[in-house]
Amino acid sequence: MKRFVGFIKKEFYHIFRDTRSLFILFGMPIVQILLFGFAITNEINNVDMAILDHSKDATTKEIINKISASKYFSIKQILERETDIEAVFKKGKVKAVLNFETDFGKNLIKNHQATVQIITDATDPNTANTISNYINSILQNHQQEQNKAIHIDYVIVPEPRMVYNPELKSVYMFVPGVMTIILMLVSAMMTSISITREKELGTMEILLVSPIKPFQVIIGKVFPYIFLSVINAVVIVLLSIFIFKMPVQGSLFLLALESVLFIISALALGILISTISATQQTAMMISLMGLMLPVILLSGFIFPISSMPLPLQVLSNIIPAKWFIIILKGIMLKGVGLEFIWKETLILLGMTILFIGLSVKKYKIRLE
């Protein structure tokens, strides 16, 4: 019994001496609870929208002010022509456009009916549907307030139109997100245990005394996984096209280049994890728990980032998956070119260079 108690004490000592294990045991659950508590929501807040007002009368201004005053929408742009609608959607920031017909106020008084078109970006069908419902609710509320003061009811007829995903197929949202999660987790996990495996098998000493430079070791370990991950990406795209009928409106060549860039970023992140992990188990735990939840919750895959608290919105910017999902949706659903996604591409490229640089630096430290 004394030996058993001593063994238990020893295990406690090992856990408390290992800060990484303490973080996994106590830090990860806390982070997960906070992320789930704040990020899981079906509400929308601060959605950027644009206005195309052909009427420019007192009635439309009153409706616009009412929408702008709500916490759900933020009017970022006033459009002048119908052709501006597609351009503003392709930039990716504006999620809805309110299009008032000509003589909106006059038609409301004369014909007791006027039309306003609600155009939403349906690359995320759930969010698009929610945005449309919120705008409808505000319009109906305005209509009820006006009808209290008159004997003849006015009727505002909203005409929702979903662009890029008119049938609101949820698969259009899930395919880019699932592709991102698979490439991130598989690529990171495959490489995160590479250097830790060398240490556990006792072959790290061979690498330490070899004339191979640190960056050569990193590239040598990453290159085979790039090939395997590219095959994964091709399989995912083929399944999405032929099984789920997912359209690819943009350039396949650009899609391939962006996918390779993201794969290299994920592999470099996995190498970085492996250089700071003492065991394969630790490396795998960090890869799974440290990457999976942020990718799912903070990438905009399921939950709109604009509805999250400001600290989480800021934190989401360091998640590579967020930028890759924007790129995927832009190329596959909107058919945009590099001129619309150059910023996201540069951010991914910068993150990739950073991860590779940190991995080489960590490897150098082990050589000294």
Buried (B, 14 or more C-beta within 10 A) or exposed (E): EEEEEEEEEEEEEEEEEBEBBEBBEEBBEEBBEEBEEBBEEEEBBBBBBBBBBBBEBEBBBBBBEBBEEBEBBBBBBEBEEEEBBEEBBBEBEBBBBBBBBEBBBEBBEEEEEBBBBBBBBBBBBBBBBBBBEBBBEBBEEBBEEBEEEEEEEBEBEBEBEBBBBEEBBEBBBBBBBBBBBBBBBBBBBBBBBBBBBBBBEEEBEEBEEEEEEBBEBBBEBBEEBBEBBBEBBEEBBEBBBEEEEBEBEBBEEBBBEBBBBBBBBBBBBBBBBBBBBEBBBBBBBBBBBBBBBBBBBBBBBBBBBBBBEEEBBEBBEEBBBBBBBBBBBBBBBBBBBBEBBEEBBEBBEEBBEBBBBBBBEBBEEEEE
